[in-house]
Every structure is written in C-alpha cells, then in structure tokens.
Amino acid sequence: MISSGLSVRLAVIVVLIARLGPGVQQKTLAIEAGVNPAALVRTLDHGEAAGLFTRRDVPENRRIKVVDLLPEGQKQARQIEASLAALRKKLLEDVPLPDIDAATRILRLLETRALAHMKDQRQG
C-alpha cells in the first residue's frame, strides 16, 4: 500500500491512465505498465469497483476496451503525482543533470534491447 491507500499496482495504473489521457486502450495500458493484459484485467476490476475509472467498449470494435478516469481517480492521480514529484526531488536534488540524462539514456537503451530480445525469443 502507498500513502493514497491504493496498492502499488493500482496506483501505477491510475497514474498511467492520467498520463496517457482519456479513452486509453486497455492494450496500450498493459504495454505501458509492462504487464500481461490478463493480469491487467484483474487490476482494472479492482479500480473500477473502487470508483477510480470506467471501462467501455469502442462502438466500432467491441473487442477494444478503453479506460477513463472518474473524478476520484483524477484526484488520486494528482495526489500520487505530487508524492512522486517530492520523492524525485529528494532522491535527485544533488545529482547533476548530465548524470541524470546519461542514466536515463542507458536505461532506455537497456529497455529497448531487453524488449527486442524477448520478442526474438517468442518468435524463435
């Protein structure tokens, strides 16, 4: 649990929905969260039951579901983002910006290579 009272998993999903905007597709949300779409469904069930967001079918393609934050979800997202900003400031306040940029670049490169490797493993 985090200070908002949400599980870390649910808090991450609330923040991602807020960042990705209204009507984000469940598939996109699963990719951004780095989780299996089936595992995401359970988290979405919990968030919907808690009144944080809603899911709806896309009229043109009922296989696609999109997620929208409700007012309580928007409130939670703002609170979590504020907590994250304070934590980032505390953790990085004396780290030079070029070092942060270099670390970010390396982590993104590792992520890209890891995803490519996993994709190769599935195809091979």
N, C-alpha and C positions, 0 to 999 in steps of 0.2 A: 504494500500500500504506500502511496505517496501522500503528501500533505492534503491533497484535494479529496482524499478518501477513495479515489479510484485505484484499481490495480494498475501497475505499470503498463501492462499490455493494453488495457482500455485507455489509459491516459495517452499513450503513443498514438492510438487510432484517432482519438478526439483531436489531437494536435495536427495529425496528418490531414484529416478531413478539413480542418480550418485552413491549413496552408494550401491545400490543393483546390479549395473553393467548392461552391455548391454544385451538387449533381455529379460528384466524383464517382466513377465506376468502381464497383467492388474489385474488379480485376486489377485496376490501376492501384487501388488502395493496398491490395495484397502485395503487389510488386514493390511498392514504396516501403511497406512495412517489412518486407523480406520474409513473408510467411506464406505458407500453403493456403490457397483460397478456402479449403475446407476448414482449416483451423481458424481462419478469419471469421467465418460464419458464426462460430460459437461466440467469439468476442462481440460481433455485431449484435447477436441476440441479446447479450447482457447489456450493451449500450442502449439498445432500443427499449428494453424493459426498464432501464433506469431513466428513460425520457431524455437522453442526450442527443439522439438523432433518429431519423427515419430512413427506411429503405423503400424504394419504389421501382416498379418495372418501367422500362423505357417503352412507350407505346408502339414505336416502330419495330421493336425487337424485344419481346418479353423475356428472352433469355438473359438480357442485360439488366442488371440492377444498379441503381445509383443511390448514393447516400447523401443526405443533407443534415446539417446540424440544426437542432432545435435551440431555442433561447438558452436553456440550461447547459447544453453542450457548448454554445458560444461563450457563455460565462466561464465554464470550466477551462476551455481552451485559453482564454485570456489570462486566467489565474496561473495556469501551468506555464504559459509562455513567459509571464513575469518572473516566475520562480526559476525557469531555465536561464533567463537573461541575467538574473542575480548570481546564479551559480557560475555561468560562463565568466562573468566579470571577476568573481572571486578566484576562480581557477586560473584565469589567463591574464590577470591585471599586470603582472610584471614580466610577461613573456613578450619579447619583441615581435612586432607584426610580421617581419620577414620569416621568422621561425614558424609562426602560425601558418603562414601561406605555404611554406615548404612542407610542413607536416600534413596539411590538407591535401596538397598536390600528391604526395606519396600515398596517403590513404585512399584517395580516389583511384590512383593507378592500381593499387593492390586490389581494390574492389572490382575494377573493370577486368583485371586478369583472373580473379577468382571466379567471377561470373562466366567469363569465356571458358574457363577450364570446366566448370560444372556443365555448361552447355555442351562442350565436346564430349564429356563423359556420358551424357544422356544419349547423344547421337551415335556414339561409338560403341 
